[in-house]
Structures are given as C-alpha cells and as structure tokens.
C-alpha cells in the first residue's frame, strides 16, 4: 500500500510542552469566539484522539471559522477543506485527473493539495456528500485510505482527524453511515448573552490588536496522537464509571454501539493528556456528553446522566439551568407587553430567581473547586444565568446592552 504522508515524527517535542501549547491554543481561540470554549476544547480533544468530529448548528455560528483557526495552528501540516454538494465528484475530493498525462495516453490523478495528502481536514456540509463519493468518503474517514480511479493500489492517507460541519442532521441511510463515523458531535447556536452580542457588534467596527498566535508542530501533534495519548492510564475506577454510565443510559433506552464506547476511551485519554495529567479521572467523562447521543433531543438526558455520575454539583447546576430556561420562556411570552408590566414581573419574580440562582452557582463552584472536581458544567450554567439576566435587563428594563456587562 502506498503512503503519501511523507512525514517524519522524529524530533517531536516533549509531551507536556505539546499539551501546554495546545491548552494555550484553546484559550486563544476561545477568547476570539464568544461562548465557544467547550466547542474549542472538545474539537482539540477529538483531534488528539485521532477521531473525527461534527459541529452541528445553523448558518453563521462560526463553525467554519473555528475549524480553520484551529487547524491553521498546526505548523507543517497539509490542510484541506471542501464544501460538499450532491454533485461533488470523488476526483474533486481525492485527486483530479492529470490532463497533461492523459494527453500522453496515461491515466493519472494529482493528489497534492487534496484529501489524499491532508493531515487535517475540514469538510463543510458533510451530509451533502454525493452518492458517487460516498464509499470513498467512508473509506477515507474509517480507514484513512483512498482507492484510485484507475483501480490501482490503495493509497494510505496521513489524516489525523477531520472536523466536519452541517446545518442539519442526515436524512437518508447513506449519509447516516457517515454520521455514525463521526464520534464527537457538538451543537452550536447563536450567541445567548446580549453583552457578548454587543461585544461582537463592536468588534465589527473596531480595529483589534494583533492576537497572540500559539502553534504546535505537526510532528509534536503526531507524537501526542500516536504515543503520549495512548499512554495515558485508565484506572479501574474510571472503567467502573463507564460501565455504570452505560447501564444508566440503557435504562433510559439510549444505546450506543460497542465500537463507539471503545473509541470513547481514547477521548478520555486525550482529555486527561490535554490537562497535563498522566491518568484519566472521572471528570474526563464529561466529554462523553458529545458522544453518546444520536439526536439533539437526547443530548440533555445524556448530559444529566454523565454529570450525575461525575459531579453532583453539576447535576444541581443543571436543575438551576432548567429554572433559568423557564424564566426565559416567561420573558418570551411577555413580548409586546408594556414597560410597566415587564418591570413589575422583574421586581416580583425574575430578580429574586436570578439572584438566588447566581448565589447558589457561586457556592456550588466553590464547593466543587475545593473538592478538586471539574467546574466546567457549573461555569456553563453560570454563563447561562448571566445571559438570561442580561436579557432581562435589556429587554424588560430597556438597558443598553453595551452597559450590561458591567452590571453582571
């Protein structure tokens, strides 16, 4: 079998240095894209595990920008991206015909700059893959191989991992096969916090300072994927926790394949490696909230089961998130009412509920941090509390969104 990678992994940097650089990349990219810290970290974890990911959400939610920003931080890597359609031919993805060679009576494909030679890839509108390209795309994602049009020897591709994106879930059996091969599935939506939206608007008319741009060498990343991440220990306690989680989800009639569970172990190792730890901890199980669901409607159930097992503080935080959702629904239902009615609602109901939720989230975070537990879920719900409070201040009380941040 041919190998077109042309890559030498010798001389890769120290594993901890690589992990530190990847953490810096996560921080820098998260600072650039509002409300996307969990998305960014999860994509990096998937890449470290050598797995493919799907970013699912409506147009204009920075799916492609985040993918390009992350993949562009890998120095020396061959990068390839494509926007698929029902008419995309396999040769456009994997190598067009060499016209000059064809004129000489030779049938050859030009692989350079195509998926065939890419170390990292971004595939937009993945579920619009044409029927003609379906089998080759599956082989590319599953086994990192491409079968040339001429029927020659299969080509081994150097792909570490692909980030894919879509505005919608697959609707047919053919594209469902591709969906099944995307281990990590991340939902994104429009900005929820009005203060973040105001900052986004201001950024469109201001000249930002040149951002810090940390990068990681291709060889260092490859060494992490093939050496350092698989070397991370998985203690028996974590194995027991995974078995308990599987049983809990099966009781909810949420069943994932054995293959998906096995591949998920690599994500747990990658999560621990990224944090600079030599062994997986139960807190790493939170990444599985992006793995064990098929439809977005199942995700909240998966999240609750994972966090109930990993972090009791986070479970209470999710209960507070439900109360915040209910409060936001009340705000939506009051659209068009007078300012007096809205102010009365804020004074009698919204203010106390928001303040109580905010104080309890602070307590939960302090308790979790003191016990050495992950605060990621609590921080996310805290962000949700801030976003709902900002909506109340701007929509119910008529405050300027640009001033909300100072009052949160």
Buried (B, 14 or more C-beta within 10 A) or exposed (E): EBEBBEBEBEEBBEBEEBBBBBBBBBBBBBEBBBBBBBBBBBBBBBBBBBBBBBBBBEEEBBBBEBBBBBBBBBEBBBBBBBEBEEEBEBBBBBBBBBEEEEEEEEEBBBBEEBBBBBBBBBBBBBBBBBEBBBEBBBBBBEEBBBBBBEEEEEBBBBBBBBBBBBBEBBEEEBBEBBBBBBBBBBBBEEBBBBBBBBBBEEEEEEEEEEEEEBBBBBBBBBBBBBEBBBEBEBEEEBEEBBEEBBEBBEEEEBEBEEEBBEBBBBBBBBBBBBBEBEEBBBBBBBBBBBBBBBEEEBBBBBBBBBBBBBBBBBBBBBEBBEBBEEBBEBBEEBEEEEEEEBEEBBEEEBBEBBEEBBEBBEEBBEBBEEEEBBBBBBBBBBBBBBBBBBBBBBBBEEBEBBEBBEEE
